[in-house]
């Protein structure tokens, strides 16, 4: 989410076109997606602290690389004495940087943090996800505005460096001191000392532990994972190009990212309410509401000139952002247990990361060929609608009588 406000700065510093930078983002992110299932498997075996601390260090180093990416490109060009063009040098370093921040940041660090918390709870998993989701939804939605303020104050290089310092001085000690894999590894029982809930869904109980191979044979896995991947595609694409999207309407970068404040409020509210409700209900209704939010967000972009499109955009992105977090937290442990949770979540994360890779490139291509983002809005309407059709059949088909 934080890349969006750096997009124009990177285009200028590396002398790349918007399509070229989006392609570098896509390539780096797609490569990182190939390693996510393996990263989840390693987390299952090694534990939360080694995996998360390695991810923090890797992410910090990649951010520091970005502070000098244009100078490193010039150095690389001089090293090969003109054998590599400035375009190749800048593009290659952008791919490396995006690969690192997507794998270590959105990939491993997000996977380990979320999965670790879900392993500590069962009947109260939704309530815990609701509390955690306040920070998560706010972070996803409000980050562009916060980083734009940081760039205005320190410049784009200083903003990258500040983020790296926060990782090393705040996040790394937090991981080393506080991360624990599961209650069992600490000699405890799950939800030890907590009273049983009075009202909870019969489906909110311990699921038999399933392997990744078994989960992939379940159509529910694909319905959830593909819709989350679409959310990543469309949401990341919009955020990546948000400054340019609003430039068509004559809005400044600050005005563009100011939209994320009301989106944050809607996302936090929908995440909290959806997570809390999930302890006493099944997940398909939340799946459908998330789909509706994505369709509304696409409709807002397609009808960008309408006076009501701003409110539709805020409501659509806020609702889908909040409920996506609910489904990511709750679905996998509820359906497939905890033993192989890292590997299963990592596999689903690989699709999410791949979607986030393709989205900005698709938007930039449509913008270049069509001259606007209207067709991107149409894509935003049709994509979740088409994906939801098999999902509705999977979740709501009549049960066979025994």
N, C-alpha and C positions, 0 to 999 in steps of 0.2 A: 504493500500500500504506500510505503514511503518513497518509492521510486518516482511517482508521478510528478512531484514538484522539482525533481532534478532532471527531468527529461530534456527540457529546452536547454539547460546548462550543459548537459552532456553532448547534445547535438552541436552546440556552438564550439565547445572545447575540442571535440574530436573531429569536427568538420564532416559529420555524417548527416545523411538525410533522415527524415522521420521514419521512413520505411527501413532504412539500413539499421538504425538503432533498435527499432522494434524487432527486426530479424535477429540481431545479436541477442536481444532479450529472450526471444523465442528459443534460439539454439541453446543458450546457456541454461535456460530453465528446463527444456526438454531433456538435456543431458542429465541434469540433477534429478529429474523424475525417475530415470532408470535405476537410480541407486536407493530410492526410498524404501522399497520392500526389504532390501538387504539391511538398510539402516534399522528398520523396525525389528528385524530378526536379531541383529547384534544387540539392540537395546533389551530384548527379551532375555538374552543370555548374560550380558555384562552388567545391566542395571542402569538406573537413572543418572546417578552422579557422573560416572565416566562419560556417558553419552552426551549429557547436557553441557558439561564443562568443556568438552572438546568442541562442541558446536558453538559455544560462546567465544572461545578463542579463535576458531576459524572465521566466524562472522566478523569479529573485530578486525582481524587482519585484512579481510576483503574490503571493509569500509575504509581502512587506511590506504589500501591500494587505490581506491577510487579518488582519494584526495589528490593523487599525483598521476591519474590515468593519462592525461594529455601529455605530461612531461615524460612519462614512461614510454608513450607511443613515439615521441620524438627520439628518445634514447634508443629505442629498438630500431627505428629507421636508420639512425646513424651507425649503429652496431653492424648492420648488414650493408652499410655503405651504398644505400639506394637500391639494394636488391629487393626490398619490400616497399611497396607504396605506402604513403601515409594512410590511405583508406584501409589497407590490409592490417597495418599495425594498430590503428585505432579500433577497428572492428574486432580484431583478435583479443585485445585487452578488455574490451567491453564484454565479450562472450565470457572470458575468464571471471571477470568481476561479477556478472550476473549469475553465473554458475555457482559461485561461492555464496553469495547472499541468499540465493533461493534454496540451495541445499542446506546450508547451516542454519539459516534463519527461519524462513517459512517452513522448511522441511523438518530437519532433525529437532531443533529446539522447540518448535511448536508441537511436534509429535510426542516428544518425551514429556513435556510439561502437561499436556492435556491427558495423555494416557496414564501417567503416574497418578494423577488425582482421581481418575475414574476407577483405578484399581483399589482405592481405599474405601469405596462406598458401594452400596447396592440399592437398598430400599430408599435411601436418601440421595441417590445419585443426581436426580433432577434438581433438588434443592441446592446441592453443592455446585452443580453446573450453573445454576441461576446466579449464585454469588460470584463465581469465577467469570461468568459471562458479562458481568457489568464492566470489568476491566477489559475483557477481550473485545467486546463489541465497541466499546468506546475507543479502544486503541485502533481497531480496524477502520472505524469511521472518521475519527478526529485527527489521526496522524498527519494527513496531508496539510491541514491547517496549521498544526503545531510546527511541522518542519518548514513550512513557508515562512513562519515567523522567525525561526532559527536562521534560515537563509538570509532573510532581510537584515538580521542582526550581525551575523558572522560570515556571510558569503557561503557559497555552496561547498567550498573546501572545508571551511570551519565547521559547517554543519555535519559533514561526514565524520570529521575528527571528533566532534563532541559526542556523537553517537557511539563511536568506538570507545571513548573514555568511559561513558556510562556503562557499557558492557563489561569492561575490565574492572571498574571500581565498584560497581553495584551488582550487576547480574552474576558475575563469577563468584564472589563471596556468598551470594544468596544460594546459588546452586550447591556449593560445597558444604554449606552449613545446614541447609533445610531439606534438600531433596532426599526422599526415602522411597524405596521401590514399592513396598506393600506392607500391610499390617503383619503378615506372617513372618517377614524377614526381620521385623522388630519385636517378635515374640508376642504379638497381639492377635486378637480376633477382629474380623471386620465389624465396624460400628460398635466396638466394645463399649459397654456402659451406656449406650443410648436406648431409650425406650422404643418399643415397636410402634410403627405408625398406625393410627386408627383406620385411615383410609388409604388404600393403595390398590393399584391394578393387579389382577392376577398375573398379567404378563410382565409385571415389574418384579420378577423373581429370578433367581440364579438360572442362567441358561447352561446347558451342557457345553463344556469346552470343545470348540470346533477348531480344526486346523484351517489354514488359508485355503487349501485345496477344497475342503468341504464348504467353506463360505462361498467360494467362487462358483459352486454348483447351485447355490441358492439364488433365485431371481431377485429376491429382496435386496441382496448385496449390490447387484448391478443397478437396480432402480435408485437406491440411495446414492451410490457412488457416482453414477453418471449425472444425476441432477446436481450434486455438489460440484462436480467438475464443470458443469455448465455455469453454475454460479461463479466459479473462479474465473472462467473465460470472460464472461460479460462484465462482472464487477471490476476485475483487474484491468480490462481494456478501457472501461470508462474512466477509472481512476488514473490510469497511465496517461490518457489523452485529455484529461478534464480541462486543463488550461486552454488547449487548442479548441476543444468543443465549445467552450464559452466565448472564445475569441470571435467565433462566427457571429455571436450576438453582441459583439462590442464590449464584452466584459473583461476586466483585468484579471490577472492571476489571483490576486487577493480576493476579488469578488467570486471567482470560480470556486476556490477552496472553502469559502465561507459557507457553501452549501452543505459541507460535511458536518457542521454543528447541529442543524436540525435532524440530519440523517442519524447522527449519533444518538440523539434523544429517542427517536423511534426504534433504533436498533437495540438500545439498552432495555427499553420497556418490553419489546417483543421477546427479547432473549430471556429476560427475567421471568415474564409471565409464562412463556412457553416451557422453560426449564422446570419451573415450579409445578406446572400442570402435568408434566410428563411423568411424575411419580404416581399419578392416579389415572392415567389414560394411555392409550396406545399411540404410536407415532404417525400412522398414515395421515390423520387430519393435519398435523403440523407440516408434513411433506407437501400436502396440497396448498396450504397457506403460503409456504415458501415459494411454490410454483406460481401462485397468483401474484406474489410480490415481484418476481422476476418479470412476468408478463407486463405488469404495470410499469416497471422501470423501462422496459423496451418501448412500451407505448408512449411514454413521456418523451423519449428521444425522437420517436417517429413523428409525433405531433409537437415538435419543439416550439413552434410559433404560437401555440394555443396558450391563453392566459392561465389555464389550470395545469399546464404541463409541469410546472415547478413543484406543485404540491403532489402530483402523481409520482414524480421522480423521487421526492423525499420519502413518501410513503412506501413506494415500491422497493427502493434500495434499503431503507431502514428495516422493513419487515423481512425481506429475504436475508439480509446480513445477520439479523438477530436469530432467526429460526435456523439458518444454516449452521450456526454455532451449536444450537441445541441438538440438532441431528448428528453432527459430527461427534459430540461428546457422548450422547446417550445410545445411539443405534448399535454400535459395534459390541460393546460389553453386554448389552441387553440380549442381543441376538446370538452371540457367539462365545460368551464367557470371557474369562480373564487370562487364561494360560497363554494363549497365542495372540493376545490383544495387540501387542506392538507390531507384529508382522501383518496382521489383518488391517490395522489402522494405517500402517506404512504403505500397504498396497493401494488402499483407497486414497491415501495422500498423494501417491504417485500420479493418479488420474487428476486429482485436484491441481497439482503443480503443473501437469501437462496442459490442462485447460488454461491456467493463468499464463502459460507461455504463449499459447496460440492466439489468445484474445487480442493483445495489443497489436500484433502483426496483422490480424484480420481487419481491425479498425483502421490501421494506417493504410492498408491496401484499398479499402473501400473509400477512405477519404481522398486518396490519390487518384483513383479511377473515376469516382463519382463527384468529387469536389465538395462533399459534405458528409455528415454522419447520419443522414436520414435512413440509408439502407442498413446501417448498423442497428438503428432502432427497430426496423422491420425484422432483422435477424433476432433481435432480443425478444420479440413477440413470438415468433414461430418456434425458436429453439426449445424453450421450456414446455411449450404446448405439445410439441411432437414427443418429447421425452416423457411427458406425464401420461400419455395414453397407455403405454405398456405398464407403467407404474400403477395406474388405477386398476388395471386388470389383475396385476399381481396382488395388490393389497385388498381388493374388494370383490374378488371373484367368489362365487358361491362355494361354500365348503362341501366336500363330498361326504355324504352320509356313510357311516361305518356299518 
